[in-house]
Amino acid sequence: MNTPRHVLQITPDGTITGLYTDAIPLAELGAMTVRRASTIEYCAIDEVWEVRLMERQHAAFAPLFRSPSRATCLAWEHEYFNQQLERQV
């Protein structure tokens, strides 16, 4: 099993952006603001788990990713947002 990557983006003013993880004691770096970027919910109609962005949650937008496995969705979500952070550099 692969160990998940933990990507942190640090701006010149000292702001740190990244996915929350218990693997890094982030609270020791200073005050935190935590905001959900996505959600994983089960679609009973298609019998799959779906990853959706939070701001699109109540709109008729397609999910970002779907899988019968919730664990697969969690891993995909983690890698997707790490890649988004890396592109911002």
N, C-alpha and C positions, 0 to 999 in steps of 0.2 A: 504494500500500500504506500502511495506517495505521501510525503509530508507536505501539508499545504504551505504555500508561500504566503508571507505577510509583507505587503508592500505599504510603506509609509511615505507620504509626500510631505516634505518640509519646505515651507516658503521662507524667503529672506526675513520676514517679520517674526518667524518662529512658530507659525501656525502649522500643526501637524494634521494631515488628513489621511484616513485609511479605514479599513474595515475593522470593526471591533473584534478583538480576540482576547481570550483569557491567557494565551500563550505569552503575551507581552504585558507587563504591568503598566498599562497606559495611564492610569490615574496618577502614577508617580511622576509623569511628565508635566502635570499641571491640571488645571480645571478642564473638564471635558464637556462637550456638547455632543449628544448622541441623537442621530436622526435615522430612521429606517429609510433605506433606499428602495427596498423591494419586499415582496412577500411571496411565500410559497404556499399555494392552496391546492386542495384536491378538487378535481373536476369529476363529479360523479357521472355525468353524461358520457364522457369519453374514457373514464376510469384511468386518468393520468394525473400526475402532479404538474402544476404550472408555476413558472417564475414570472412575476409581473412587477413592473415598476410601481411604486406607491402612488405617484401623481396620476397614473393612468388606471388606478384600481377601479374607479367607478365609471370609467368610460368604456366604450366598445372597442378597445384596442386589443390586438392579438397579444398573447403572452410572448415573452422573450424566448422561453425554452419550455419544452414539455417532455416528461418521461414517466413511465410507470413506476420508477424508483424515486422516492423522496431523497434518498442519499445522493443519487446522481444529480438531482436538481440542486441540492445544497453545494456539491462540489462545483457544478457549473457556475452557479451564482458567485461563489467565492472567486473563481478564476476570472469570470467576466468583469467583476468590479475591480480586481487587481489590474487587469489590462486597461480599463478605463483610466485608472490613476496613472499608469505608466505613460499613456498617450498624452496626458496633460503636461508632462515635463517639457 
